[in-house]
Amino acid sequence: MPHVQRRSSVSDELAWRIVRAADEAAKATDKRFALAVVDEGGNLKAFLRQDGAKLNAVQVAQDKAYTAASSAMPTEKWSEVLDADPVLRTAAPTAIDRLVGMGGGLPIVVGGELVGAIGVSGAHWTDDVKIAEAGLSALES
């Protein structure tokens, strides 16, 4: 079918494995996080707000996952992109819905194909990145 494009998507089983791996890594810290996995279209597949995680972490985690899926790059790269281009720095935050330019959102790539993303929020963005990376360790198992 020449007018149909097929895309792969993270399964619910894999989405929950990623959330569980991130949850385990987060429990080893003294911080609490919101953990979101979205499919390739940015739609929520799995979510956990750990007991004690801040309420605003819920939206930020989901938006980080959405940003990583929709741009196919880690969210922390957005800060570099915005810093390098004054026009984008001014326009992108208001023109691109749900854009998050701090770390904690990572694409999920399987077999070289983007299938979704994880977003983590709850601490400093550098901590969020570590928990997101721990979530992606589920891809290796």
URHUBEL-V694983 format. One line per field, one symbol per residue. phi: phi as a letter, one per 30 degrees, with the letter a starting at -180 (. if undefined). burial: I if it has 24 or more other ideal C-beta (glycine too) atoms within 12 Angstrom, else O. Layout:
phi=???
burial=???
This chain:
phi=.dcbccbdbdddddedddddddddddddcccbbcbbbcddciddcaabcdejdddddeddddddddddddchaeddddddddddbeddeddedcdcdidbccdkcbdccbhicdclacbbblbdeddeddddddddddddc
burial=OOOOOOOOIIOOOIIOIIIIIIIOIIOOOOIIIIIIIIIIOIOIIIIIIIOOIOOOIIOIIIIIIIIIIIIOIIIIIIIOOIOOOOOOOOOIOOOOOIIIIIIIIIIIOIOOOIIIIIIIIIIOIOIIIIIIIIIIOIIOO
